Amino acid sequence: MIIRNAVIKDLPVILEIMNEAIENTTAIYDYYPRNIEFVETWFEKKIADGFPVLVCEMNNQAVAYGTFGPFRAWTAYKYSIEHSIYVHVDFQGMGIGKQLLTSLIAAAKHSGFHTMIAGIDASNEKSCAFHHQFGFVEAGRIKEVGYKFDRWLDLVFMQLII
């Protein structure tokens, strides 16, 4: 298992992981699969803005990705970031998320950020417990903010002061 910076050749796998989350989970509050052009633009902007896009590689293949970016767009939030981690369904439960989050926290510390925030669907108890293991605490909950799969979704914000 290797955690490294993503490169262009990883984008099709990132797209596959992203679309699986959109189509089958409430991890991404979106309805429609994305295309390679979307992921290319997303990746280019992350890199141009100085934010990491990390992948976990196993057997010369990316199987997960993690990143962070601005929490909110206004200047006073410049020390706060929101992160995301997604693991391919065939590789979940192998400790990959832990490796990615450890690397993202280290990158955030190195870059001088003060706080990391995770926006998690409230029904995703595994993700909440996972973040709690790293010292994240629930900082807020917004009721019925999303609608997907014919139901209202609550969003939990978890926060780690770095």
Backbone as CSV, one residue per row, in Angstrom:
resi,resn,N_x,N_y,N_z,CA_x,CA_y,CA_z,C_x,C_y,C_z
1,MET,0.847,-1.171,0.000,0.000,0.000,0.000,0.893,1.234,0.000
2,ILE,0.702,2.085,-0.996,1.492,3.308,-1.128,0.532,4.489,-1.212
3,ILE,0.772,5.513,-0.399,0.030,6.769,-0.511,0.931,7.726,-1.279
4,ARG,0.393,8.280,-2.352,1.175,9.186,-3.196,0.262,10.250,-3.787
5,ASN,0.885,11.259,-4.379,0.125,12.279,-5.096,-0.486,11.668,-6.346
6,ALA,-1.723,12.034,-6.603,-2.397,11.563,-7.809,-1.755,12.184,-9.037
7,VAL,-1.834,11.439,-10.134,-1.378,11.922,-11.446,-2.502,11.678,-12.449
8,ILE,-2.336,12.232,-13.623,-3.369,12.167,-14.661,-3.853,10.738,-14.911
9,LYS,-2.967,9.774,-14.895,-3.368,8.394,-15.196,-4.307,7.812,-14.142
10,ASP,-4.389,8.451,-12.956,-5.283,7.998,-11.896,-6.712,8.496,-12.066
11,LEU,-6.916,9.458,-12.930,-8.228,10.103,-13.020,-9.358,9.156,-13.416
12,PRO,-9.163,8.199,-14.332,-10.271,7.274,-14.609,-10.711,6.465,-13.389
13,VAL,-9.775,6.063,-12.547,-10.135,5.326,-11.331,-10.827,6.257,-10.339
14,ILE,-10.321,7.470,-10.193,-10.975,8.447,-9.323,-12.406,8.670,-9.796
15,LEU,-12.599,8.797,-11.100,-13.941,8.969,-11.661,-14.826,7.770,-11.336
16,GLU,-14.304,6.576,-11.477,-15.074,5.366,-11.169,-15.509,5.355,-9.709
17,ILE,-14.588,5.676,-8.805,-14.886,5.690,-7.367,-15.914,6.779,-7.064
18,MET,-15.735,7.951,-7.641,-16.632,9.075,-7.441,-18.047,8.724,-7.912
19,ASN,-18.141,8.162,-9.105,-19.451,7.830,-9.652,-20.145,6.718,-8.876
20,GLU,-19.393,5.767,-8.378,-20.005,4.713,-7.561,-20.624,5.327,-6.310
21,ALA,-19.924,6.283,-5.696,-20.447,6.949,-4.509,-21.695,7.769,-4.838
22,ILE,-21.705,8.427,-5.980,-22.876,9.210,-6.391,-24.068,8.289,-6.640
23,GLU,-23.843,7.217,-7.373,-24.938,6.356,-7.809,-25.490,5.457,-6.702
24,ASN,-24.672,5.091,-5.714,-25.075,4.051,-4.771,-25.041,4.436,-3.300
25,THR,-24.585,5.639,-2.970,-24.464,6.017,-1.566,-24.942,7.457,-1.358
26,THR,-24.995,7.836,-0.101,-25.271,9.231,0.241,-23.986,9.955,0.652
27,ALA,-22.845,9.402,0.281,-21.566,10.038,0.596,-21.360,11.309,-0.218
28,ILE,-21.901,11.348,-1.425,-21.846,12.549,-2.261,-23.290,12.940,-2.560
29,TYR,-23.654,14.138,-2.148,-25.025,14.607,-2.357,-25.161,15.129,-3.786
30,ASP,-25.181,14.225,-4.726,-25.350,14.559,-6.134,-26.142,13.434,-6.764
31,TYR,-26.795,13.707,-7.882,-27.633,12.705,-8.540,-27.007,12.087,-9.779
32,TYR,-26.168,12.830,-10.466,-25.752,12.411,-11.795,-24.268,12.060,-11.851
33,PRO,-23.942,10.959,-12.499,-22.533,10.590,-12.667,-21.772,11.706,-13.387
34,ARG,-20.521,11.786,-13.069,-19.650,12.797,-13.675,-18.888,12.160,-14.819
35,ASN,-18.302,13.005,-15.662,-17.524,12.493,-16.790,-16.050,12.838,-16.603
36,ILE,-15.223,12.319,-17.479,-13.779,12.502,-17.345,-13.388,13.979,-17.443
37,GLU,-14.119,14.751,-18.235,-13.815,16.180,-18.340,-14.024,16.874,-16.993
38,PHE,-15.070,16.484,-16.288,-15.317,17.053,-14.954,-14.139,16.760,-14.035
39,VAL,-13.703,15.499,-14.001,-12.629,15.107,-13.094,-11.316,15.770,-13.490
40,GLU,-11.055,15.905,-14.777,-9.842,16.597,-15.218,-9.837,18.044,-14.744
41,THR,-10.963,18.738,-14.899,-11.072,20.132,-14.464,-10.944,20.233,-12.948
42,TRP,-11.621,19.335,-12.235,-11.544,19.273,-10.775,-10.098,19.088,-10.327
43,PHE,-9.397,18.140,-10.940,-8.009,17.837,-10.592,-7.099,19.028,-10.879
44,GLU,-7.231,19.614,-12.051,-6.404,20.766,-12.422,-6.600,21.923,-11.446
45,LYS,-7.847,22.168,-11.031,-8.110,23.259,-10.088,-7.510,22.956,-8.715
46,LYS,-7.645,21.718,-8.243,-7.042,21.349,-6.960,-5.534,21.630,-6.982
47,ILE,-4.882,21.185,-8.029,-3.426,21.353,-8.145,-3.067,22.838,-8.252
48,ALA,-3.805,23.567,-9.102,-3.530,24.998,-9.276,-3.717,25.769,-7.972
49,ASP,-4.679,25.341,-7.154,-4.946,26.015,-5.881,-4.036,25.532,-4.751
50,GLY,-3.168,24.566,-5.041,-2.209,24.088,-4.048,-2.760,23.070,-3.065
51,PHE,-3.856,22.423,-3.425,-4.450,21.411,-2.552,-4.043,20.016,-3.007
52,PRO,-3.837,19.116,-2.053,-3.398,17.767,-2.430,-4.548,16.917,-2.962
53,VAL,-4.216,16.051,-3.880,-5.082,14.940,-4.267,-4.196,13.713,-4.115
54,LEU,-4.507,12.916,-3.114,-3.704,11.734,-2.817,-4.448,10.486,-3.269
55,VAL,-3.690,9.476,-3.655,-4.282,8.173,-3.945,-3.561,7.116,-3.131
56,CYS,-4.274,6.048,-2.886,-3.666,4.847,-2.335,-3.487,3.901,-3.507
57,GLU,-2.262,3.454,-3.679,-1.943,2.538,-4.782,-1.650,1.158,-4.209
58,MET,-2.263,0.159,-4.832,-1.983,-1.231,-4.499,-1.787,-1.975,-5.814
59,ASN,-0.710,-2.723,-5.911,-0.410,-3.482,-7.137,-0.446,-2.589,-8.375
60,ASN,0.193,-1.414,-8.262,0.315,-0.460,-9.369,-1.012,0.107,-9.845
61,GLN,-2.027,0.118,-8.976,-3.347,0.642,-9.347,-3.898,1.479,-8.204
62,ALA,-4.393,2.674,-8.520,-5.049,3.495,-7.512,-6.353,2.809,-7.102
63,VAL,-6.616,2.753,-5.787,-7.831,2.109,-5.282,-8.631,3.032,-4.364
64,ALA,-8.116,4.230,-4.112,-8.799,5.187,-3.246,-8.185,6.563,-3.480
65,TYR,-8.942,7.587,-3.090,-8.376,8.932,-3.165,-8.866,9.764,-1.998
66,GLY,-8.086,10.781,-1.685,-8.435,11.732,-0.648,-7.928,13.106,-1.035
67,THR,-8.614,14.112,-0.583,-8.234,15.481,-0.916,-8.800,16.429,0.126
68,PHE,-8.364,17.664,0.077,-9.044,18.707,0.830,-9.023,19.981,0.028
69,GLY,-9.892,20.882,0.441,-10.021,22.170,-0.231,-10.669,23.154,0.715
70,PRO,-10.996,24.326,0.212,-11.555,25.363,1.083,-12.854,24.905,1.743
71,PHE,-13.035,25.298,2.999,-14.303,25.035,3.672,-15.370,25.987,3.154
72,ARG,-15.029,27.253,3.104,-15.913,28.271,2.529,-15.032,29.247,1.774
73,ALA,-15.638,30.013,0.885,-14.871,30.817,-0.066,-14.324,32.133,0.486
74,TRP,-14.814,32.624,1.602,-14.398,33.931,2.080,-13.050,33.875,2.791
75,THR,-12.318,34.969,2.722,-10.943,35.046,3.185,-10.759,34.628,4.641
76,ALA,-11.668,34.988,5.512,-11.500,34.682,6.929,-11.521,33.179,7.219
77,TYR,-11.965,32.377,6.246,-11.962,30.919,6.403,-10.687,30.269,5.868
78,LYS,-9.688,31.065,5.528,-8.514,30.539,4.828,-7.713,29.502,5.609
79,TYR,-7.929,29.385,6.910,-7.212,28.382,7.708,-8.055,27.139,7.976
80,SER,-9.221,27.075,7.353,-10.133,25.945,7.522,-10.288,25.213,6.198
81,ILE,-10.245,23.885,6.265,-10.392,23.075,5.057,-11.414,21.977,5.295
82,GLU,-12.009,21.537,4.200,-12.921,20.393,4.232,-12.290,19.284,3.416
83,HIS,-12.311,18.092,3.958,-11.655,16.980,3.272,-12.660,15.912,2.847
84,SER,-12.197,15.066,1.934,-12.980,13.938,1.440,-12.055,12.755,1.231
85,ILE,-12.577,11.570,1.534,-11.859,10.324,1.290,-12.861,9.321,0.722
86,TYR,-12.479,8.682,-0.375,-13.330,7.666,-0.998,-12.470,6.468,-1.359
87,VAL,-12.950,5.292,-0.980,-12.236,4.041,-1.238,-13.095,3.184,-2.160
88,HIS,-12.473,2.606,-3.168,-13.177,1.714,-4.087,-13.876,0.628,-3.278
89,VAL,-15.100,0.262,-3.667,-15.886,-0.698,-2.885,-15.170,-2.025,-2.678
90,ASP,-14.338,-2.437,-3.610,-13.635,-3.715,-3.485,-12.479,-3.671,-2.491
91,PHE,-12.139,-2.474,-2.001,-10.976,-2.324,-1.119,-11.323,-1.693,0.224
92,GLN,-12.591,-1.571,0.530,-12.998,-0.995,1.807,-12.715,-1.970,2.940
93,GLY,-12.455,-1.423,4.126,-12.202,-2.236,5.308,-10.787,-2.759,5.423
94,MET,-9.872,-2.201,4.625,-8.486,-2.670,4.634,-7.532,-1.664,5.280
95,GLY,-8.054,-0.600,5.880,-7.202,0.406,6.506,-6.725,1.499,5.566
96,ILE,-7.228,1.499,4.354,-6.802,2.494,3.357,-7.234,3.895,3.776
97,GLY,-8.467,4.026,4.239,-8.957,5.331,4.679,-8.108,5.913,5.790
98,LYS,-7.664,5.063,6.712,-6.812,5.526,7.812,-5.495,6.081,7.279
99,GLN,-4.927,5.395,6.318,-3.667,5.864,5.735,-3.859,7.201,5.012
100,LEU,-4.967,7.314,4.272,-5.230,8.564,3.553,-5.489,9.714,4.521
101,LEU,-6.304,9.480,5.556,-6.599,10.568,6.485,-5.357,10.981,7.261
102,THR,-4.535,10.029,7.649,-3.275,10.354,8.319,-2.422,11.253,7.419
103,SER,-2.356,10.923,6.150,-1.568,11.728,5.199,-2.184,13.094,4.977
104,LEU,-3.512,13.177,4.914,-4.166,14.472,4.732,-3.972,15.365,5.949
105,ILE,-4.062,14.795,7.136,-3.829,15.589,8.352,-2.399,16.123,8.362
106,ALA,-1.445,15.283,8.006,-0.042,15.726,7.945,0.136,16.841,6.921
107,ALA,-0.496,16.707,5.766,-0.400,17.741,4.726,-1.039,19.040,5.199
108,ALA,-2.155,18.932,5.901,-2.828,20.129,6.413,-1.961,20.837,7.450
109,LYS,-1.354,20.064,8.357,-0.446,20.650,9.350,0.717,21.347,8.657
110,HIS,1.308,20.659,7.699,2.456,21.203,6.974,2.099,22.507,6.253
111,SER,0.872,22.590,5.776,0.431,23.777,5.036,-0.072,24.894,5.934
112,GLY,-0.099,24.664,7.244,-0.462,25.723,8.174,-1.955,25.898,8.396
113,PHE,-2.758,24.905,8.074,-4.190,25.009,8.329,-4.471,24.793,9.812
114,HIS,-5.569,25.353,10.274,-5.929,25.300,11.693,-6.979,24.234,11.997
115,THR,-7.887,24.011,11.084,-8.961,23.060,11.348,-9.361,22.318,10.079
116,MET,-9.694,21.040,10.278,-10.205,20.198,9.195,-11.659,19.881,9.503
117,ILE,-12.475,19.904,8.472,-13.898,19.647,8.622,-14.301,18.535,7.664
118,ALA,-15.161,17.654,8.169,-15.747,16.608,7.345,-17.253,16.814,7.333
119,GLY,-17.835,16.856,6.146,-19.286,16.880,6.005,-19.731,15.456,5.718
120,ILE,-20.488,14.833,6.632,-20.810,13.412,6.549,-22.323,13.230,6.638
121,ASP,-22.873,12.412,5.759,-24.282,12.082,5.871,-24.513,11.440,7.246
122,ALA,-25.504,11.923,7.969,-25.723,11.478,9.351,-25.990,9.984,9.465
123,SER,-26.490,9.363,8.411,-26.750,7.928,8.473,-25.478,7.100,8.307
124,ASN,-24.372,7.749,7.949,-23.112,7.044,7.750,-22.360,6.952,9.085
125,GLU,-22.854,6.081,9.939,-22.278,5.937,11.277,-20.833,5.447,11.238
126,LYS,-20.492,4.651,10.224,-19.110,4.162,10.117,-18.148,5.324,9.874
127,SER,-18.532,6.255,9.010,-17.658,7.393,8.738,-17.534,8.286,9.974
128,CYS,-18.627,8.484,10.681,-18.563,9.292,11.912,-17.639,8.630,12.931
129,ALA,-17.768,7.323,13.120,-16.904,6.596,14.063,-15.448,6.636,13.605
130,PHE,-15.234,6.485,12.299,-13.889,6.551,11.725,-13.239,7.887,12.064
131,HIS,-13.949,8.988,11.832,-13.395,10.309,12.108,-13.169,10.516,13.611
132,HIS,-14.062,9.987,14.411,-13.914,10.101,15.866,-12.592,9.470,16.320
133,GLN,-12.171,8.379,15.684,-10.899,7.721,16.029,-9.714,8.664,15.861
134,PHE,-9.847,9.647,14.991,-8.770,10.599,14.720,-8.904,11.880,15.546
135,GLY,-9.885,11.922,16.430,-10.060,13.091,17.277,-11.076,14.099,16.763
136,PHE,-11.745,13.794,15.654,-12.792,14.682,15.158,-13.982,14.625,16.113
137,VAL,-14.627,15.763,16.314,-15.826,15.831,17.141,-16.952,16.438,16.310
138,GLU,-18.176,16.062,16.668,-19.316,16.639,15.963,-19.404,18.116,16.309
139,ALA,-19.437,18.951,15.280,-19.480,20.393,15.469,-20.824,20.980,15.062
140,GLY,-21.645,20.184,14.413,-22.951,20.673,14.005,-23.684,19.648,13.165
141,ARG,-24.987,19.842,13.092,-25.845,18.933,12.333,-26.924,19.781,11.672
142,ILE,-27.082,19.593,10.382,-28.108,20.315,9.644,-29.149,19.292,9.206
143,LYS,-30.367,19.487,9.665,-31.461,18.553,9.392,-31.997,18.747,7.971
144,GLU,-32.259,17.634,7.314,-32.952,17.589,6.022,-32.403,18.594,5.012
145,VAL,-31.083,18.641,4.897,-30.435,19.583,3.989,-30.257,19.003,2.587
146,GLY,-30.271,17.676,2.475,-30.144,17.017,1.179,-31.321,16.102,0.935
147,TYR,-31.554,15.789,-0.334,-32.631,14.865,-0.694,-32.092,13.915,-1.756
148,LYS,-32.075,12.631,-1.431,-31.544,11.629,-2.344,-32.171,10.284,-1.999
149,PHE,-32.367,9.470,-3.014,-32.969,8.139,-2.835,-34.324,8.237,-2.124
150,ASP,-35.097,9.251,-2.504,-36.461,9.444,-1.998,-36.538,9.666,-0.489
151,ARG,-35.516,10.281,0.072,-35.573,10.608,1.495,-34.734,11.858,1.781
152,TRP,-35.080,12.525,2.874,-34.329,13.686,3.331,-33.094,13.229,4.079
153,LEU,-32.017,13.962,3.902,-30.729,13.598,4.498,-30.261,14.693,5.454
154,ASP,-29.756,14.257,6.599,-29.146,15.175,7.566,-27.632,15.156,7.347
155,LEU,-27.007,16.308,7.483,-25.566,16.440,7.308,-24.909,16.754,8.645
156,VAL,-23.913,15.966,8.999,-23.130,16.165,10.210,-21.799,16.793,9.832
157,PHE,-21.422,17.834,10.549,-20.083,18.383,10.390,-19.245,17.907,11.554
158,MET,-18.104,17.291,11.243,-17.152,16.889,12.262,-15.886,17.711,12.044
159,GLN,-15.229,18.054,13.149,-14.112,18.994,13.098,-12.934,18.486,13.914
160,LEU,-11.758,18.721,13.368,-10.511,18.457,14.087,-9.711,19.749,14.116
161,ILE,-9.395,20.222,15.318,-8.476,21.351,15.446,-7.088,20.738,15.340
162,ILE,-6.333,21.191,14.362,-5.029,20.592,14.080,-3.985,21.078,15.082
